[in-house]
Structure formats: C-alpha cells, structure tokens
Amino acid sequence: MRFHKLFLAFAALLTLVTATTSCDHIDNKSVPNFSVRIDLGNYALWNTYGVNGVGDYRIFNRMKQIPANFPYNVNTYTGFGGVLLMMGIDGPLAYDLSCPVEINQEVILSIDAENFNAVCPRCHSRFDPLMGNGGPLSGVAINNKVGMRQYRVMPNNGGYTIVN
C-alpha cells in the first residue's frame, strides 16, 4: 500500500514537472527550414555588408535582390523569407525574416528602430532578435509560443558566414 501511494505521488510530480517545462517552450522552428548560406567571410565583404554596433542590422533577400549591390551567386541562399543579420551584445545574430505566426514568404518582419523589436505587419506580434533569441514579446506569437527561426553566424577569414 505504501509503495502504491509513493508511486502515485511520483507520477503526479512527474506530470507537474513535464507540464511546467513544456509550457515554457518556445517553438522557433515554425518557419520552414529553407537553405541559408550568406558568405561575408572576408574583411572587405564584412566591412561593406556586415553589422558593427549593437542594434545595427542588415536584411538579405536573394529573390528581391536586397541589398541591391550584394554579390549574390549560385551558392547564396537566404532562407524562407530573407535573413535578418543583427549585431547583438555578444556578436552577430541571424534570423529568418518571415513571421513565425503567419508562415508566409510575403509577410516579412520589420525592425522597430526605437527598440530593435521585429514586428509583423499582419498579426502585429513583436519579437526580440537583439537580446531574446527572437522570442515573442507580444501579440498572437505569445499565445502560440512561436519565435523567430535563428541561424548560425560562424567566424570565417576576418568576416562571418551565415548558415542553417
């Protein structure tokens, strides 16, 4: 009898812990995983197209040729909705620009220059690409527990390469 009560208490505790941790999980993979490769892997490219100060950002979208003079080639891929490159406190960060709520290549987040939040023009959700790993700050994204898809920014020959 004592074993039965102990087992039930353990099962209840395990259920509570699992529910608590799963409630706090943010899905940053709702945006489809399209290829990403942007080579800013030398000093000249990074100096021209990279980011320097905290909050400094640049947008890359091969299909829309943004930036217009970037040397896109057959090995350059810019994800599902384009790539946001932003300088964080600890170095450069990169995210997909499509809204993780809308999941539509045409619904692109914009950056609020006042607080560096990424904002969806359709659902009005706000995300924190600068300090919150692209996590939701407000709007439908909070209820849906979705955040921006993050990409890796790897040092490379005096610059960086962005990949997924």
C-alpha positions in Angstrom: 0.0 0.0 0.0 2.8 2.4 0.9 4.5 1.6 -2.4 1.3 2.4 -4.3 1.0 5.8 -2.6 4.6 6.6 -3.3 4.2 5.6 -7.0 1.1 7.8 -7.4 2.9 10.8 -5.7 5.9 10.3 -8.0 3.6 10.1 -11.1 1.8 13.3 -10.1 5.1 15.1 -9.6 6.4 13.9 -12.9 3.3 15.1 -14.7 3.5 18.5 -13.0 7.2 19.0 -13.9 6.6 17.9 -17.5 3.6 20.3 -17.9 5.6 23.2 -16.4 8.6 22.8 -18.7 6.6 22.2 -21.8 4.5 25.3 -21.2 7.7 27.5 -21.3 8.9 26.1 -24.6 9.1 28.5 -27.5 8.9 26.9 -31.0 11.5 28.7 -33.1 11.1 26.2 -35.9 7.6 27.0 -37.2 9.1 28.7 -40.3 10.1 26.1 -42.9 13.8 25.2 -43.0 15.0 26.6 -46.3 18.7 26.7 -47.1 20.7 29.6 -45.8 24.2 30.5 -46.8 25.5 34.1 -46.9 29.2 34.4 -47.3 30.6 37.5 -45.7 33.8 35.6 -45.0 36.4 38.2 -45.6 37.2 41.6 -44.2 36.0 43.5 -47.3 32.6 41.8 -47.5 32.0 42.1 -43.8 33.1 45.7 -43.8 30.7 46.5 -46.6 27.7 44.3 -45.8 28.2 43.3 -42.1 27.0 44.9 -38.9 29.1 46.6 -36.3 27.4 48.3 -33.4 24.8 46.8 -31.1 21.4 47.0 -32.8 22.9 47.6 -36.2 21.1 45.4 -38.7 21.0 44.4 -42.4 18.5 42.5 -44.4 19.4 39.9 -47.1 16.9 38.6 -49.6 18.2 37.0 -52.8 14.9 36.8 -54.6 14.3 40.6 -54.0 18.0 41.4 -54.5 18.3 43.1 -51.1 20.8 44.6 -50.7 20.8 45.6 -54.4 24.5 45.6 -54.8 25.3 42.4 -52.9 27.3 39.8 -54.9 24.7 37.0 -54.8 25.8 33.8 -56.6 24.5 30.3 -57.0 25.8 29.3 -53.6 23.9 32.1 -51.8 20.7 31.1 -50.1 18.5 33.4 -47.9 16.1 31.2 -46.2 12.3 31.2 -46.3 11.6 35.0 -46.0 15.0 36.5 -46.2 17.6 36.9 -43.4 18.0 39.5 -40.7 21.6 40.0 -39.6 21.8 42.0 -36.4 24.7 42.8 -34.1 23.9 41.6 -30.6 25.8 42.3 -27.4 28.0 39.2 -27.8 28.3 39.3 -31.6 26.3 39.0 -34.8 22.9 37.1 -34.8 20.8 36.0 -37.8 17.2 35.1 -38.1 14.6 34.3 -40.8 12.6 37.4 -41.6 9.2 35.7 -42.2 6.7 36.0 -39.4 6.6 32.7 -37.5 2.9 33.2 -36.8 1.8 33.9 -40.4 4.4 31.5 -42.1 4.2 33.2 -45.4 7.1 34.3 -47.5 5.4 37.6 -48.3 4.7 38.5 -44.6 8.1 39.9 -43.6 9.0 41.3 -40.2 10.3 44.9 -40.0 12.6 46.3 -37.4 11.3 49.0 -35.0 14.4 51.3 -34.8 13.3 52.6 -31.4 13.7 49.3 -29.5 15.1 46.9 -32.1 12.0 44.7 -31.9 10.9 42.7 -35.1 7.3 43.5 -35.9 4.8 41.6 -38.1 2.7 43.9 -40.3 -0.2 41.5 -40.4 -0.6 39.9 -36.9 1.3 42.7 -35.1 3.3 40.3 -33.0 6.6 41.6 -31.7 9.8 39.6 -31.3 13.1 40.3 -29.6 16.0 39.5 -32.0 18.6 41.6 -30.1 18.5 40.0 -26.6 15.8 37.4 -26.6 16.9 34.9 -29.2 14.0 36.0 -31.4 11.4 35.1 -28.8 7.9 36.6 -28.7 7.2 39.8 -26.8 3.6 40.4 -27.6 0.7 39.5 -29.9 -0.5 36.2 -31.2 3.1 34.9 -31.1 2.9 34.8 -27.3 -0.3 32.7 -27.3 1.1 30.4 -30.0 4.5 30.2 -28.3 6.4 30.8 -31.5 9.7 32.7 -32.1 11.9 33.6 -35.0 13.9 30.9 -36.6 17.6 31.5 -35.7 20.6 30.8 -38.0 24.2 30.3 -37.1 26.8 33.0 -37.7 30.2 31.5 -37.9 33.6 33.4 -38.0 35.4 33.0 -41.3 38.6 34.7 -42.5 38.0 38.1 -41.0 34.3 38.0 -41.6 31.4 35.7 -41.0 29.3 33.1 -42.8 25.6 32.7 -42.0 24.2 29.2 -42.4 21.4 27.0 -41.0 
